[in-house]
Amino acid sequence: MDIKKSIIKFLILIVILVSGCSLDLKTKEVAKIALKEHSISVITNYFDLRYVENSAIAFGLLEGISKNIRIPLIFLLTISATFLGFYVIWRMRMLKFRFLLPFFIIIGGAYGNIVDRLLNGYVTDFFLLHYSTRYYFYVFNVADVLVNIGVILIILQWKDFKRVFNEIFPSGEVVKTE
């Protein structure tokens, strides 16, 4: 791949990462203003906008752990995962755009939550899926949606990813093939 195309590819990917992070932070800012006092029912009995300050991580994990341990552990986990993502990107840098895109989307979402947690000590969540008043899913945000989109893009390309990972990491099989 020529250097000009490579630079353009990475500029587009960086714009996607920064845009995802910015969109997440802006929606959290709006949620704090618009939803702090009351929730908004978007689809009655199924989808609400509700302001929640989440001091844990995804799905309430680590919520029961002391704040003195939880906060450093959350930062350690998220920063480690981000560095792992950038390491994988570095190893995959010569590959097509479609292989790199999911990682930039995931890291954009991760940075949105990292910045929010650094600024506030918690992550702002505001999307609430539920069924009537019986079943509630965890409240989430744009960053969580971005991470899930990135994971879905990896799953959709899984056959190609298995081959690519085994070529990029030849010292040991990263993904077992049957």
HELIX and SHEET records of a PDB file:
HELIX    1   1 ILE A    3  LEU A   35  1                                  33    
HELIX    2   2 ALA A   58  GLY A   60  5                                   3    
HELIX    3   3 LYS A   67  MET A   92  1                                  26    
HELIX    4   4 PHE A   97  ASN A  120  1                                  24    
HELIX    5   5 VAL A  142  LEU A  156  1                                  15    
HELIX    6   6 TRP A  158  ILE A  168  1                                  11    
SHEET    1   A 4 ILE A  40  ILE A  43  0                                        
SHEET    2   A 4 PHE A  47  ASN A  54 -1                                        
SHEET    3   A 4 VAL A 123  TYR A 131 -1                                        
SHEET    4   A 4 TYR A 135  TYR A 136 -1                                        
END                                                                             
